[in-house]
Amino acid sequence: QVQLVESGGGLAQPGGSLRLSCTASPKLSDLNAMGWYRQTPGNERELVASMIRGGSTRYADSVKGRFAISREDANSSVYLQMNSLQPEDTAIYYCHVRGLGFNSYEYWGQGTQVTVSS
């Protein structure tokens, strides 16, 4: 079974930075979309950032200019650089990957807690 292993979460000060990492094991082929979602208690999971095959990116309005997504397909990895963190960024962050095709694979990471607090 494929697992998405996340790391990099933790506690950050307002204005600080964290870098999330997600790696699929075993490695995946035909990756299409790779991205990050976040969820807070009582709310649905929301898209934070995504990158599709070819390099096009999409960001939630609340993180534009502060977060940057990158991917390394050879290692089936996706990263999220989070700068200028705010308390509102506190959430559980989930890695997500999807293969090519409507009926292709889709996997979620286990989630990593990001807490922004002074």
N, C-alpha and C positions, 0 to 999 in steps of 0.2 A: 504494500500500500504506500502511496505517495504521501509524504508528510512535508508540510511547510514549517520550517523551524525559524522562529522569530527571535530576535535579540535586539538589545539597545535601548529598551525602555527603562524607565526609572523616574527619579525625581530630578526636576530642574527648577532653577530659579526663574522668575519672570525676566524675560529678556535673554535667557540662556538658550542653549542649543542641545539637541540630541540627534543622533543618527540611528535610525532603525534599519535593521537588516533582515532579510528573509531569503532563505535558501531552500529549494525543493530537493528532496532526496527520496528516490534516485532522481537523477537529472531528467528533465523533460525535453521533449522535442515538439516542434511546431507550436511554439508559444505565440499567442496573439496578444491578449491584454494582460498586463501585470499592474497591480495597483494596491493602494492602501485605503482601508475604510476605518472608521472609528465609531464607537458607540458609547453612550453614557446611559446611566440608569433611567429607565422609563422611556427611552427614545429608540427609534429605529436606527439601524446601522446606516451611515452615510458615507458617500464617496469623499475621500480627501484628495487623492491624486491618482492618476492612472497614466499609463503609457502603452500605446498599442504598437504592434509590429510596424516598423518604419520610423518610429520616433515621435509621433504626435503625442502631445501631452494634454491633460485636462486637470484643472485644479478647482477645488471648491473656492468660492469667492472669499471666504474667510481666511484662507491660507495663501492666496496669491501674493507673490513677492516675498514670502517668508519661507515657504517649503519648496523643496526641489526633489523630484523623483528621478531616479536613474535605474538602469537595469543592465545586467551582464548576462546575456542569454547563454553564453558558453558554460556558465556555472549555474544557470537557472536561478539567478539571484535578482532581487529587486531591493532598492534602498530608498529611504526617505530622509533627506536632510531637513531638519526642522530648526529654523533660526527664529530669533525674536519671539520665543515662546510666551504665550499668555495663559493665564489661568483657565480661560475658555477652551484651551487645547487639551485640557485634562480629559482623558477618555481611555478606553481600551482600544488599541489599534490592531487591526487585523490585516494581514497580508492576503492577497487574492490573486490567483492566476487562472487564465482560461486559454485553452488551445484553439486552434483554427477550426471553424465549422460550428454550426448551430448545436450539433449533438456531440461536440468534443468534450474533453475533460474540463473540470472546474474544481479547484481546490481552495480551501481556506486554511489560514494559519490558526494557531491556538489562541492568539491574542496576546498582546503585551501591554502592560499598564504604563501609561505616561501620566505623570502628575506634575503640574506646574504650580508651585506654591512657594511663598516666602516663609 
